[in-house]
Amino acid sequence: MATLFIHAPYWKASPPGRYSFEYICKTGIGEGYAIWKKWALIIKPGWTVVLLRNDKGKKRAEGILVDLKPTGKYIKGVQQYDVYIRDLMQVPYKKPPKKLNPFGVLVIDC
């Protein structure tokens, strides 16, 4: 199953900040994720999205991708996207199958 993993670390935004795990779970919007072009071209609505907090108080939630919208902003030459997710539900924590990239993103395209 094709899956987009995104990380919402505690150090970046403690709750209830808009980049926090809790805020993303509540709103279904992950703001400003830098996603490599090769991945952005293949990611499609309907994919599974796994939201992780891999640092303090490890957490995991899973949902379905609704949309990936470019923000017009870039980090180190990489386009940032807002990730829109529906049916996001917290599930028991489980490590991702591979290491996330430096921007806290991983794509598994099966």
GICOR-V941713 format. One record per residue. N is the residue number from 1. D_CENTER is the distance of its C-alpha to the mean C-alpha in Angstrom with 2 decimals. Layout:
n:N d_center:D_CENTER
n:N d_center:D_CENTER
This chain:
n:1 d_center:16.19
n:2 d_center:13.60
n:3 d_center:10.09
n:4 d_center:6.67
n:5 d_center:5.09
n:6 d_center:2.42
n:7 d_center:5.35
n:8 d_center:7.15
n:9 d_center:10.58
n:10 d_center:13.74
n:11 d_center:15.56
n:12 d_center:13.49
n:13 d_center:14.14
n:14 d_center:16.18
n:15 d_center:16.38
n:16 d_center:16.97
n:17 d_center:15.48
n:18 d_center:13.19
n:19 d_center:10.39
n:20 d_center:11.06
n:21 d_center:9.60
n:22 d_center:12.65
n:23 d_center:12.36
n:24 d_center:9.01
n:25 d_center:10.72
n:26 d_center:13.83
n:27 d_center:12.99
n:28 d_center:10.25
n:29 d_center:9.00
n:30 d_center:6.15
n:31 d_center:8.65
n:32 d_center:9.45
n:33 d_center:6.94
n:34 d_center:9.72
n:35 d_center:9.72
n:36 d_center:13.05
n:37 d_center:15.45
n:38 d_center:16.28
n:39 d_center:12.82
n:40 d_center:12.59
n:41 d_center:16.02
n:42 d_center:15.31
n:43 d_center:12.10
n:44 d_center:13.71
n:45 d_center:13.60
n:46 d_center:14.24
n:47 d_center:11.85
n:48 d_center:10.37
n:49 d_center:6.70
n:50 d_center:6.47
n:51 d_center:5.12
n:52 d_center:7.38
n:53 d_center:9.96
n:54 d_center:12.03
n:55 d_center:14.68
n:56 d_center:17.00
n:57 d_center:17.14
n:58 d_center:14.70
n:59 d_center:12.72
n:60 d_center:10.67
n:61 d_center:9.97
n:62 d_center:9.87
n:63 d_center:10.33
n:64 d_center:11.16
n:65 d_center:9.82
n:66 d_center:12.41
n:67 d_center:11.93
n:68 d_center:10.43
n:69 d_center:12.74
n:70 d_center:13.86
n:71 d_center:14.67
n:72 d_center:17.66
n:73 d_center:16.68
n:74 d_center:16.38
n:75 d_center:15.79
n:76 d_center:18.34
n:77 d_center:18.87
n:78 d_center:15.32
n:79 d_center:14.30
n:80 d_center:11.56
n:81 d_center:9.82
n:82 d_center:8.99
n:83 d_center:6.74
n:84 d_center:9.25
n:85 d_center:9.14
n:86 d_center:12.50
n:87 d_center:14.07
n:88 d_center:11.37
n:89 d_center:13.51
n:90 d_center:13.67
n:91 d_center:15.05
n:92 d_center:16.74
n:93 d_center:14.87
n:94 d_center:14.95
n:95 d_center:14.08
n:96 d_center:12.07
n:97 d_center:14.85
n:98 d_center:14.50
n:99 d_center:13.60
n:100 d_center:10.36
n:101 d_center:11.59
n:102 d_center:12.80
n:103 d_center:9.91
n:104 d_center:7.53
n:105 d_center:6.33
n:106 d_center:8.38
n:107 d_center:9.91
n:108 d_center:12.65
n:109 d_center:15.00
n:110 d_center:17.87
